[in-house]
Amino acid sequence: MSPLHRFAIAALVALAAPWTSAQTFPSKPLRIIVPFGAGGVADITARTVAQRLAETLGQQVLVDNRPSAGGIVAGEAVAKAEPDGHTLLLMSNGTAVSSGLFKSLPFDALKDFAPVSTLGFFDIALVTGQESRFKTLTEVIAFAKANPGKLNIGTINVGSTQNLAGELFKSSAGIDAQIVPFKGTPMIIAALRGGEIDLGVEILAPVKAQIDARALRALAVMGTKRFEGLPDVPTVREAGIAGFNVASWNALAAPARTPAAVIERLNRETVAAVSNPAVRKRLAELGVDAQGGTPEQLRDLLASETKRWAEVISRAKIEKQ
């Protein structure tokens, strides 16, 4: 056989390999690596979608919780996994935040992952104690402008989405306020109920029960539209901060170099899963607006979020970890 023939055969084999892997995918159980602990919104979202994917893909879809600062452990595991579509990352806006928050990462979120689809978006709320003097966000902003440095805003740890959302709210509203970091949501709730802080920034799901029980009052949600479960609570935009939009989100991504046909199959099945009425209902109970999308849309979302949060981190003078 001539060298030319051998080269031609090798080229055909190389071209056929992705097609073959796509035809046999999935050939074993899938694993979604989640950079958060069990029981939270992200974990339950992953498990809800995984259950539906298992039904349509004909393979088990396991959830592997690997919480760590910045989601580094989970991200590194997926970036280094075999690019065959069987290992996926539960990506979030935290993935975008990490790029600007850490001096170095063992992966590049924009280069080392192949986006699959978004899963859903969930609201972040501005809340206060039920006995607070503030009844509207407009009153909060007016007070802060009249009393620079006197307004206290509680969030979870520095560099979290909630913490950075608080920083973005400050700069967008043009106010001088103190961001007070807490170790967890229960401590924020206690501080709000005790009147120790004026305002809290938190994902809606973990404080919804307190709002329903009238222990806390929601002043606004940070997304572009009102939350269906709290139709009387306005958006930050409606309080006069034009263009303001912050939402937490989850998505699925595979290792870079995963065959395009496998990504296409994963995208198709994921979009179908989050469109399923039972899945949508379960996620809505968590305050998650189930939304699938194209890989290109997820890539654009990650790029824009990475740029935005890097700017917020720089403006807030948060030291890189």
Secondary structure, DSSP 8 states (H G I E B T S, - for coil): --HHHHHHHHHHHHHHHHHHHHHH---S-EEEEESS-TTSHHHHHHHHHHHHHHHHHSS-EEEEE---GGGHHHHHHHHTS-SSSSEEEEEEHHHHHHHHHSS--SS-TTTSEEEEEEEEEEEEEEEEETT-S--SHHHHHHHHHHSTT-EEEEESSTTSHHHHHHHHHHHHHT--EEEEE-SSHHHHHHHHHTTSSSEEEEEHHHHHHHHHTTSEEEEEESSSS--TT-TTS-BTGGGT-TT---EEEEEEEEETT--HHHHHHHHHHHHHHHHSHHHHHHHHHTTEEE----HHHHHHHHHHHHHHHHHHHHHTT----
